[in-house]
Amino acid sequence: MQRASPETATDHCSACGTEQRLDVSIAILTESPDEANAAFSREPYRIVECRSCGETSKTRMNDA
Ligand SMILES: [Zn+2]
């Protein structure tokens, strides 16, 4: 998977329950690679990883 160099942000981490330093990056993830329409299943995700606890959340960018 392609992953740009992460940016750092400060935001609330639901796992920590407090504000933490977070790494924010964008990655193209392939969904359902076994399906025939795999060409349409590569979606950009915004990935946020807590530097404190390692909690990672993915948000699909096309769901705006
Ligand atoms: Zn955390």
PDB file of the backbone (N, CA, C, O) and the ligand in Angstrom, with CONECT records:
HET     ZN  A 101       1
ATOM      1  N   MET A   1       0.828  -1.181   0.000  1.00  0.00           N
ATOM      2  CA  MET A   1       0.000   0.000   0.000  1.00  0.00           C
ATOM      3  C   MET A   1       0.869   1.240   0.000  1.00  0.00           C
ATOM      4  O   MET A   1       1.956   1.249   0.578  1.00  0.00           O
ATOM      5  N   GLN A   2       0.391   2.276  -0.644  1.00  0.00           N
ATOM      6  CA  GLN A   2       1.131   3.513  -0.692  1.00  0.00           C
ATOM      7  C   GLN A   2       0.741   4.361   0.507  1.00  0.00           C
ATOM      8  O   GLN A   2      -0.428   4.459   0.880  1.00  0.00           O
ATOM      9  N   ARG A   3       1.748   4.962   1.087  1.00  0.00           N
ATOM     10  CA  ARG A   3       1.464   5.751   2.276  1.00  0.00           C
ATOM     11  C   ARG A   3       2.377   6.962   2.286  1.00  0.00           C
ATOM     12  O   ARG A   3       3.601   6.835   2.294  1.00  0.00           O
ATOM     13  N   ALA A   4       1.776   8.120   2.284  1.00  0.00           N
ATOM     14  CA  ALA A   4       2.563   9.341   2.326  1.00  0.00           C
ATOM     15  C   ALA A   4       3.136   9.534   3.717  1.00  0.00           C
ATOM     16  O   ALA A   4       2.662   8.939   4.685  1.00  0.00           O
ATOM     17  N   SER A   5       4.133  10.349   3.806  1.00  0.00           N
ATOM     18  CA  SER A   5       4.705  10.636   5.116  1.00  0.00           C
ATOM     19  C   SER A   5       3.652  11.313   5.981  1.00  0.00           C
ATOM     20  O   SER A   5       3.004  12.266   5.548  1.00  0.00           O
ATOM     21  N   PRO A   6       3.483  10.827   7.190  1.00  0.00           N
ATOM     22  CA  PRO A   6       2.391  11.323   8.020  1.00  0.00           C
ATOM     23  C   PRO A   6       2.613  12.739   8.520  1.00  0.00           C
ATOM     24  O   PRO A   6       3.743  13.192   8.700  1.00  0.00           O
ATOM     25  N   GLU A   7       1.509  13.415   8.734  1.00  0.00           N
ATOM     26  CA  GLU A   7       1.548  14.691   9.416  1.00  0.00           C
ATOM     27  C   GLU A   7       1.183  14.444  10.877  1.00  0.00           C
ATOM     28  O   GLU A   7       0.557  13.442  11.222  1.00  0.00           O
ATOM     29  N   THR A   8       1.579  15.354  11.694  1.00  0.00           N
ATOM     30  CA  THR A   8       1.272  15.221  13.114  1.00  0.00           C
ATOM     31  C   THR A   8       0.199  16.225  13.499  1.00  0.00           C
ATOM     32  O   THR A   8       0.265  17.402  13.143  1.00  0.00           O
ATOM     33  N   ALA A   9      -0.772  15.743  14.222  1.00  0.00           N
ATOM     34  CA  ALA A   9      -1.834  16.612  14.696  1.00  0.00           C
ATOM     35  C   ALA A   9      -2.091  16.305  16.160  1.00  0.00           C
ATOM     36  O   ALA A   9      -1.662  15.275  16.680  1.00  0.00           O
ATOM     37  N   THR A  10      -2.784  17.198  16.801  1.00  0.00           N
ATOM     38  CA  THR A  10      -3.202  16.956  18.182  1.00  0.00           C
ATOM     39  C   THR A  10      -4.717  16.910  18.199  1.00  0.00           C
ATOM     40  O   THR A  10      -5.390  17.861  17.800  1.00  0.00           O
ATOM     41  N   ASP A  11      -5.240  15.794  18.666  1.00  0.00           N
ATOM     42  CA  ASP A  11      -6.691  15.644  18.683  1.00  0.00           C
ATOM     43  C   ASP A  11      -7.078  14.661  19.776  1.00  0.00           C
ATOM     44  O   ASP A  11      -6.224  14.027  20.394  1.00  0.00           O
ATOM     45  N   HIS A  12      -8.354  14.550  19.998  1.00  0.00           N
ATOM     46  CA  HIS A  12      -8.852  13.657  21.033  1.00  0.00           C
ATOM     47  C   HIS A  12      -8.736  12.209  20.578  1.00  0.00           C
ATOM     48  O   HIS A  12      -9.155  11.854  19.477  1.00  0.00           O
ATOM     49  N   CYS A  13      -8.160  11.379  21.445  1.00  0.00           N
ATOM     50  CA  CYS A  13      -8.091   9.944  21.177  1.00  0.00           C
ATOM     51  C   CYS A  13      -9.139   9.250  22.028  1.00  0.00           C
ATOM     52  O   CYS A  13      -9.128   9.366  23.254  1.00  0.00           O
ATOM     53  N   SER A  14     -10.043   8.527  21.380  1.00  0.00           N
ATOM     54  CA  SER A  14     -11.124   7.890  22.128  1.00  0.00           C
ATOM     55  C   SER A  14     -10.603   6.783  23.030  1.00  0.00           C
ATOM     56  O   SER A  14     -11.207   6.481  24.060  1.00  0.00           O
ATOM     57  N   ALA A  15      -9.485   6.178  22.648  1.00  0.00           N
ATOM     58  CA  ALA A  15      -8.921   5.110  23.474  1.00  0.00           C
ATOM     59  C   ALA A  15      -8.257   5.672  24.721  1.00  0.00           C
ATOM     60  O   ALA A  15      -8.415   5.130  25.815  1.00  0.00           O
ATOM     61  N   CYS A  16      -7.511   6.762  24.553  1.00  0.00           N
ATOM     62  CA  CYS A  16      -6.842   7.386  25.697  1.00  0.00           C
ATOM     63  C   CYS A  16      -7.830   8.214  26.531  1.00  0.00           C
ATOM     64  O   CYS A  16      -7.684   8.335  27.747  1.00  0.00           O
ATOM     65  N   GLY A  17      -8.824   8.773  25.863  1.00  0.00           N
ATOM     66  CA  GLY A  17      -9.773   9.636  26.548  1.00  0.00           C
ATOM     67  C   GLY A  17      -9.247  11.042  26.750  1.00  0.00           C
ATOM     68  O   GLY A  17      -9.880  11.848  27.433  1.00  0.00           O
ATOM     69  N   THR A  18      -8.116  11.345  26.173  1.00  0.00           N
ATOM     70  CA  THR A  18      -7.519  12.675  26.315  1.00  0.00           C
ATOM     71  C   THR A  18      -6.947  13.096  24.967  1.00  0.00           C
ATOM     72  O   THR A  18      -6.923  12.309  24.021  1.00  0.00           O
ATOM     73  N   GLU A  19      -6.491  14.337  24.886  1.00  0.00           N
ATOM     74  CA  GLU A  19      -5.839  14.792  23.666  1.00  0.00           C
ATOM     75  C   GLU A  19      -4.452  14.173  23.569  1.00  0.00           C
ATOM     76  O   GLU A  19      -3.715  14.099  24.553  1.00  0.00           O
ATOM     77  N   GLN A  20      -4.121  13.742  22.391  1.00  0.00           N
ATOM     78  CA  GLN A  20      -2.838  13.086  22.173  1.00  0.00           C
ATOM     79  C   GLN A  20      -2.241  13.561  20.857  1.00  0.00           C
ATOM     80  O   GLN A  20      -2.929  14.127  20.007  1.00  0.00           O
ATOM     81  N   ARG A  21      -0.957  13.318  20.715  1.00  0.00           N
ATOM     82  CA  ARG A  21      -0.307  13.555  19.424  1.00  0.00           C
ATOM     83  C   ARG A  21      -0.689  12.397  18.498  1.00  0.00           C
ATOM     84  O   ARG A  21      -0.569  11.226  18.860  1.00  0.00           O
ATOM     85  N   LEU A  22      -1.142  12.745  17.320  1.00  0.00           N
ATOM     86  CA  LEU A  22      -1.598  11.738  16.373  1.00  0.00           C
ATOM     87  C   LEU A  22      -0.831  11.869  15.067  1.00  0.00           C
ATOM     88  O   LEU A  22      -0.535  12.974  14.611  1.00  0.00           O
ATOM     89  N   ASP A  23      -0.515  10.730  14.478  1.00  0.00           N
ATOM     90  CA  ASP A  23       0.032  10.725  13.127  1.00  0.00           C
ATOM     91  C   ASP A  23      -1.131  10.602  12.150  1.00  0.00           C
ATOM     92  O   ASP A  23      -1.947   9.686  12.259  1.00  0.00           O
ATOM     93  N   VAL A  24      -1.202  11.522  11.202  1.00  0.00           N
ATOM     94  CA  VAL A  24      -2.281  11.514  10.225  1.00  0.00           C
ATOM     95  C   VAL A  24      -1.676  11.284   8.850  1.00  0.00           C
ATOM     96  O   VAL A  24      -0.793  12.026   8.420  1.00  0.00           O
ATOM     97  N   SER A  25      -2.153  10.251   8.161  1.00  0.00           N
ATOM     98  CA  SER A  25      -1.631   9.976   6.829  1.00  0.00           C
ATOM     99  C   SER A  25      -2.775   9.538   5.927  1.00  0.00           C
ATOM    100  O   SER A  25      -3.863   9.188   6.383  1.00  0.00           O
ATOM    101  N   ILE A  26      -2.488   9.570   4.638  1.00  0.00           N
ATOM    102  CA  ILE A  26      -3.461   9.141   3.643  1.00  0.00           C
ATOM    103  C   ILE A  26      -2.937   7.873   2.998  1.00  0.00           C
ATOM    104  O   ILE A  26      -1.772   7.815   2.604  1.00  0.00           O
ATOM    105  N   ALA A  27      -3.770   6.869   2.886  1.00  0.00           N
ATOM    106  CA  ALA A  27      -3.361   5.624   2.269  1.00  0.00           C
ATOM    107  C   ALA A  27      -4.449   5.154   1.312  1.00  0.00           C
ATOM    108  O   ALA A  27      -5.643   5.319   1.564  1.00  0.00           O
ATOM    109  N   ILE A  28      -4.000   4.563   0.205  1.00  0.00           N
ATOM    110  CA  ILE A  28      -4.937   3.938  -0.725  1.00  0.00           C
ATOM    111  C   ILE A  28      -5.062   2.475  -0.333  1.00  0.00           C
ATOM    112  O   ILE A  28      -4.100   1.714  -0.443  1.00  0.00           O
ATOM    113  N   LEU A  29      -6.230   2.085   0.117  1.00  0.00           N
ATOM    114  CA  LEU A  29      -6.449   0.715   0.546  1.00  0.00           C
ATOM    115  C   LEU A  29      -7.343   0.006  -0.458  1.00  0.00           C
ATOM    116  O   LEU A  29      -8.304   0.577  -0.975  1.00  0.00           O
ATOM    117  N   THR A  30      -7.013  -1.222  -0.717  1.00  0.00           N
ATOM    118  CA  THR A  30      -7.830  -2.019  -1.622  1.00  0.00           C
ATOM    119  C   THR A  30      -8.861  -2.787  -0.820  1.00  0.00           C
ATOM    120  O   THR A  30      -8.530  -3.578   0.063  1.00  0.00           O
ATOM    121  N   GLU A  31     -10.115  -2.537  -1.148  1.00  0.00           N
ATOM    122  CA  GLU A  31     -11.202  -3.233  -0.469  1.00  0.00           C
ATOM    123  C   GLU A  31     -11.628  -4.430  -1.301  1.00  0.00           C
ATOM    124  O   GLU A  31     -11.631  -4.374  -2.530  1.00  0.00           O
ATOM    125  N   SER A  32     -11.978  -5.487  -0.638  1.00  0.00           N
ATOM    126  CA  SER A  32     -12.525  -6.673  -1.296  1.00  0.00           C
ATOM    127  C   SER A  32     -11.718  -7.068  -2.527  1.00  0.00           C
ATOM    128  O   SER A  32     -12.264  -7.062  -3.630  1.00  0.00           O
ATOM    129  N   PRO A  33     -10.457  -7.406  -2.382  1.00  0.00           N
ATOM    130  CA  PRO A  33      -9.615  -7.706  -3.544  1.00  0.00           C
ATOM    131  C   PRO A  33     -10.082  -8.935  -4.316  1.00  0.00           C
ATOM    132  O   PRO A  33      -9.652  -9.144  -5.451  1.00  0.00           O
ATOM    133  N   ASP A  34     -10.941  -9.742  -3.734  1.00  0.00           N
ATOM    134  CA  ASP A  34     -11.393 -10.956  -4.426  1.00  0.00           C
ATOM    135  C   ASP A  34     -12.554 -10.687  -5.378  1.00  0.00           C
ATOM    136  O   ASP A  34     -12.919 -11.549  -6.178  1.00  0.00           O
ATOM    137  N   GLU A  35     -13.126  -9.502  -5.293  1.00  0.00           N
ATOM    138  CA  GLU A  35     -14.291  -9.236  -6.122  1.00  0.00           C
ATOM    139  C   GLU A  35     -13.896  -8.794  -7.522  1.00  0.00           C
ATOM    140  O   GLU A  35     -12.802  -8.274  -7.739  1.00  0.00           O
ATOM    141  N   ALA A  36     -14.796  -9.008  -8.457  1.00  0.00           N
ATOM    142  CA  ALA A  36     -14.514  -8.704  -9.847  1.00  0.00           C
ATOM    143  C   ALA A  36     -14.321  -7.217 -10.075  1.00  0.00           C
ATOM    144  O   ALA A  36     -13.608  -6.813 -10.993  1.00  0.00           O
ATOM    145  N   ASN A  37     -14.946  -6.410  -9.253  1.00  0.00           N
ATOM    146  CA  ASN A  37     -14.846  -4.963  -9.433  1.00  0.00           C
ATOM    147  C   ASN A  37     -13.747  -4.369  -8.576  1.00  0.00           C
ATOM    148  O   ASN A  37     -13.877  -3.255  -8.070  1.00  0.00           O
ATOM    149  N   ALA A  38     -12.673  -5.107  -8.414  1.00  0.00           N
ATOM    150  CA  ALA A  38     -11.588  -4.642  -7.557  1.00  0.00           C
ATOM    151  C   ALA A  38     -11.036  -3.301  -8.020  1.00  0.00           C
ATOM    152  O   ALA A  38     -10.521  -2.521  -7.219  1.00  0.00           O
ATOM    153  N   ALA A  39     -11.146  -3.041  -9.305  1.00  0.00           N
ATOM    154  CA  ALA A  39     -10.624  -1.778  -9.826  1.00  0.00           C
ATOM    155  C   ALA A  39     -11.341  -0.580  -9.221  1.00  0.00           C
ATOM    156  O   ALA A  39     -10.804   0.528  -9.185  1.00  0.00           O
ATOM    157  N   PHE A  40     -12.560  -0.814  -8.745  1.00  0.00           N
ATOM    158  CA  PHE A  40     -13.334   0.277  -8.176  1.00  0.00           C
ATOM    159  C   PHE A  40     -13.276   0.285  -6.656  1.00  0.00           C
ATOM    160  O   PHE A  40     -13.924   1.101  -6.001  1.00  0.00           O
ATOM    161  N   SER A  41     -12.502  -0.623  -6.115  1.00  0.00           N
ATOM    162  CA  SER A  41     -12.515  -0.763  -4.661  1.00  0.00           C
ATOM    163  C   SER A  41     -11.255  -0.209  -4.005  1.00  0.00           C
ATOM    164  O   SER A  41     -11.020  -0.420  -2.815  1.00  0.00           O
ATOM    165  N   ARG A  42     -10.451   0.498  -4.790  1.00  0.00           N
ATOM    166  CA  ARG A  42      -9.286   1.145  -4.176  1.00  0.00           C
ATOM    167  C   ARG A  42      -9.694   2.534  -3.737  1.00  0.00           C
ATOM    168  O   ARG A  42      -9.961   3.407  -4.563  1.00  0.00           O
ATOM    169  N   GLU A  43      -9.739   2.729  -2.454  1.00  0.00           N
ATOM    170  CA  GLU A  43     -10.275   3.964  -1.913  1.00  0.00           C
ATOM    171  C   GLU A  43      -9.225   4.657  -1.050  1.00  0.00           C
ATOM    172  O   GLU A  43      -8.479   4.001  -0.324  1.00  0.00           O
ATOM    173  N   PRO A  44      -9.171   5.981  -1.131  1.00  0.00           N
ATOM    174  CA  PRO A  44      -8.280   6.711  -0.227  1.00  0.00           C
ATOM    175  C   PRO A  44      -8.870   6.778   1.172  1.00  0.00           C
ATOM    176  O   PRO A  44     -10.047   7.085   1.361  1.00  0.00           O
ATOM    177  N   TYR A  45      -8.037   6.487   2.123  1.00  0.00           N
ATOM    178  CA  TYR A  45      -8.448   6.562   3.524  1.00  0.00           C
ATOM    179  C   TYR A  45      -7.557   7.534   4.264  1.00  0.00           C
ATOM    180  O   TYR A  45      -6.366   7.653   3.976  1.00  0.00           O
ATOM    181  N   ARG A  46      -8.139   8.216   5.205  1.00  0.00           N
ATOM    182  CA  ARG A  46      -7.392   9.035   6.137  1.00  0.00           C
ATOM    183  C   ARG A  46      -7.152   8.179   7.372  1.00  0.00           C
ATOM    184  O   ARG A  46      -8.091   7.741   8.036  1.00  0.00           O
ATOM    185  N   ILE A  47      -5.878   7.948   7.667  1.00  0.00           N
ATOM    186  CA  ILE A  47      -5.524   7.064   8.764  1.00  0.00           C
ATOM    187  C   ILE A  47      -4.924   7.886   9.893  1.00  0.00           C
ATOM    188  O   ILE A  47      -3.962   8.631   9.703  1.00  0.00           O
ATOM    189  N   VAL A  48      -5.511   7.735  11.062  1.00  0.00           N
ATOM    190  CA  VAL A  48      -5.051   8.471  12.236  1.00  0.00           C
ATOM    191  C   VAL A  48      -4.554   7.458  13.262  1.00  0.00           C
ATOM    192  O   VAL A  48      -5.287   6.559  13.675  1.00  0.00           O
ATOM    193  N   GLU A  49      -3.304   7.619  13.662  1.00  0.00           N
ATOM    194  CA  GLU A  49      -2.718   6.701  14.632  1.00  0.00           C
ATOM    195  C   GLU A  49      -2.256   7.484  15.854  1.00  0.00           C
ATOM    196  O   GLU A  49      -1.509   8.455  15.739  1.00  0.00           O
ATOM    197  N   CYS A  50      -2.705   7.053  17.015  1.00  0.00           N
ATOM    198  CA  CYS A  50      -2.324   7.707  18.258  1.00  0.00           C
ATOM    199  C   CYS A  50      -0.887   7.335  18.598  1.00  0.00           C
ATOM    200  O   CYS A  50      -0.525   6.159  18.623  1.00  0.00           O
ATOM    201  N   ARG A  51      -0.085   8.343  18.854  1.00  0.00           N
ATOM    202  CA  ARG A  51       1.305   8.065  19.200  1.00  0.00           C
ATOM    203  C   ARG A  51       1.450   7.521  20.609  1.00  0.00           C
ATOM    204  O   ARG A  51       2.481   6.941  20.950  1.00  0.00           O
ATOM    205  N   SER A  52       0.442   7.701  21.413  1.00  0.00           N
ATOM    206  CA  SER A  52       0.522   7.250  22.803  1.00  0.00           C
ATOM    207  C   SER A  52       0.131   5.784  22.936  1.00  0.00           C
ATOM    208  O   SER A  52       0.875   4.995  23.519  1.00  0.00           O
ATOM    209  N   CYS A  53      -1.032   5.413  22.400  1.00  0.00           N
ATOM    210  CA  CYS A  53      -1.542   4.061  22.616  1.00  0.00           C
ATOM    211  C   CYS A  53      -1.532   3.220  21.354  1.00  0.00           C
ATOM    212  O   CYS A  53      -1.739   2.009  21.423  1.00  0.00           O
ATOM    213  N   GLY A  54      -1.293   3.840  20.187  1.00  0.00           N
ATOM    214  CA  GLY A  54      -1.247   3.075  18.951  1.00  0.00           C
ATOM    215  C   GLY A  54      -2.604   2.826  18.330  1.00  0.00           C
ATOM    216  O   GLY A  54      -2.697   2.164  17.297  1.00  0.00           O
ATOM    217  N   GLU A  55      -3.666   3.345  18.943  1.00  0.00           N
ATOM    218  CA  GLU A  55      -5.003   3.188  18.379  1.00  0.00           C
ATOM    219  C   GLU A  55      -5.047   3.793  16.975  1.00  0.00           C
ATOM    220  O   GLU A  55      -4.638   4.936  16.769  1.00  0.00           O
ATOM    221  N   THR A  56      -5.543   3.021  16.022  1.00  0.00           N
ATOM    222  CA  THR A  56      -5.589   3.488  14.645  1.00  0.00           C
ATOM    223  C   THR A  56      -7.022   3.515  14.172  1.00  0.00           C
ATOM    224  O   THR A  56      -7.765   2.553  14.368  1.00  0.00           O
ATOM    225  N   SER A  57      -7.415   4.612  13.549  1.00  0.00           N
ATOM    226  CA  SER A  57      -8.747   4.692  12.960  1.00  0.00           C
ATOM    227  C   SER A  57      -8.618   5.068  11.499  1.00  0.00           C
ATOM    228  O   SER A  57      -7.776   5.886  11.130  1.00  0.00           O
ATOM    229  N   LYS A  58      -9.455   4.468  10.670  1.00  0.00           N
ATOM    230  CA  LYS A  58      -9.470   4.744   9.239  1.00  0.00           C
ATOM    231  C   LYS A  58     -10.787   5.395   8.879  1.00  0.00           C
ATOM    232  O   LYS A  58     -11.852   4.938   9.293  1.00  0.00           O
ATOM    233  N   THR A  59     -10.709   6.460   8.110  1.00  0.00           N
ATOM    234  CA  THR A  59     -11.900   7.139   7.647  1.00  0.00           C
ATOM    235  C   THR A  59     -11.868   7.197   6.132  1.00  0.00           C
ATOM    236  O   THR A  59     -10.926   7.731   5.546  1.00  0.00           O
ATOM    237  N   ARG A  60     -12.884   6.655   5.502  1.00  0.00           N
ATOM    238  CA  ARG A  60     -12.967   6.662   4.051  1.00  0.00           C
ATOM    239  C   ARG A  60     -13.224   8.084   3.569  1.00  0.00           C
ATOM    240  O   ARG A  60     -14.194   8.719   3.982  1.00  0.00           O
ATOM    241  N   MET A  61     -12.350   8.581   2.693  1.00  0.00           N
ATOM    242  CA  MET A  61     -12.424   9.988   2.320  1.00  0.00           C
ATOM    243  C   MET A  61     -13.576  10.264   1.357  1.00  0.00           C
ATOM    244  O   MET A  61     -14.041  11.399   1.255  1.00  0.00           O
ATOM    245  N   ASN A  62     -14.034   9.241   0.660  1.00  0.00           N
ATOM    246  CA  ASN A  62     -15.100   9.451  -0.325  1.00  0.00           C
ATOM    247  C   ASN A  62     -16.488   9.432   0.287  1.00  0.00           C
ATOM    248  O   ASN A  62     -17.482   9.566  -0.427  1.00  0.00           O
ATOM    249  N   ASP A  63     -16.567   9.268   1.583  1.00  0.00           N
ATOM    250  CA  ASP A  63     -17.861   9.246   2.233  1.00  0.00           C
ATOM    251  C   ASP A  63     -18.312  10.614   2.686  1.00  0.00           C
ATOM    252  O   ASP A  63     -19.198  10.733   3.532  1.00  0.00           O
ATOM    253  N   ALA A  64     -17.715  11.637   2.134  1.00  0.00           N
ATOM    254  CA  ALA A  64     -18.044  13.000   2.567  1.00  0.00           C
ATOM    255  C   ALA A  64     -19.513  13.315   2.287  1.00  0.00           C
ATOM    256  O   ALA A  64     -19.976  14.417   2.584  1.00  0.00           O
TER     257      ALA A  64
HETATM  258 ZN    ZN A 101      -4.557   6.974  22.291  1.00  0.00          ZN2+
END
